Amino acid sequence: MNVFLWVLQAALAVVFGLAGAAKSTLPKERLRPALAWVDDFGPGQVRLIGAVELLAALGLVLPALTGIAPVLTPLAATGLAVVMVLAAAVHARRKEPPAIAVNVVLLVPAVVIAWGRFGAYAL
């Protein structure tokens, strides 16, 4: 189970690291074709969302890898789960079911990581 959680952590860190880097560095005009929801938020809010995703991606791996404050790993996973619930709410308001499905696909491993790393497979 520990190896499974590490694989989930690494995969989720890559996904959110790339997404967070894009949202925190690219202008809204470049994000708009792939992420229509950016029209509902200001540029600062989009950058903040990206920064949160990027920091959480680092939090999924670095604390556990270094052994420094490993409790941050399940906290990062919990934070990403909250972000995905909020993102699903935005997509529900915009009537975007495919985007909600993506949020659920990303929510599930975040919850599994939080459960595993807070519980029996804590680091």
N, C-alpha and C positions, 0 to 999 in steps of 0.2 A: 504494500500500500504506500509506503514511503516513496518508492521509485515512481509510482503512479502520480503521487502528488507533486513530485519534482517535475515530471513531464508536463503536468497541467500548469504548474507555476511558470515554467519556461515558455510554454506555448502562449499562455495568456499575457505574459510579459512582452513577448514579441508583438502580439496583436495590439495591445494597448500602447506599447512604446512607439510603434510606427504611427498609430492613429493620433496619439498625443503630440508627437513631434510635428506632424502635419498641421494639426489644429493650432498649435502654439506658435508656428512660424509662418505659415502661408496666409496671404490675405484672403478675406472672405470671397472675393471674386474667383479665386482659384479653387476654393473649396466647394463653391455653389453647385457645379455640375454633378458632383458625387454626393454632396450633403446639402440637400435643399433646405433643411431645417435651419441652416445658419442665417437665413433671412429673418427668422424670428428673434435673433439675438444680436446684440451689439458686438463689435470686434473685440472689445475687452472681455466680454463674457465667453466668446468662442475661445480666446486665448487661455482664459482661466480654466475652461473645461479641458483643453489640451494639456495644460500644465498639471492639472489634477490627475489625468490619465497617465501622463509621463511619470510623475512621481510615484503613483501607485504601481506602475510597471516595475520601477526600480525597487519599490518596497516588497514586491512579490519575491524577488530573488536575492538582493544584496544582504539584507539582515540575516537571512537563513544561511547564506553562503559564507558570510564572514563570522557568524556567531555573535555579532554585536547587536544587541536588542532584538533577538529573533521574534519577539512578540509582535513586532511591526509587520511581519509577513501575514498572519491572519487578519490583522487590522487593515492592511492594504487590500486584501481580498474582500473584506467586509465593505470597505469604502467603494470598491469597484462594483459590488453588488448593489449598493445604494445608487450609484451613478446609473447603472443599467435600469433600475426600477424607475428612476426619474426620467431617463431617456425614453423608456417605453411609454411613460405618461405623455411626454411631448409628442411622440409619434402617434399615440392614440388620439390626441387632440387634433393632429394634422390628418388623421385617417390614413395612416401608412402601415397597413398590416405587415408587409414584407420587412420593414424596418423593425417592427416589434418582434418579429421572429428572430432577427439577428440579435436583438437585445436579450432575448430569452436564451439563445444559444451561448451568449457570453456570460449571462447571469449564472447559469447552472455550474460551470466550472469554478466560478468565483465563490459560490456558496459551498461547493465541495471542498475547495481549498480552505476556506474559513473553518468549516466543520472539522476537517481533518487536522489542521494545524492548531486549532484551539483545543481539540480533544485528544484522542489516544495517540496521535502521531505528531504531537507538538515537538518543536525543535528545541 
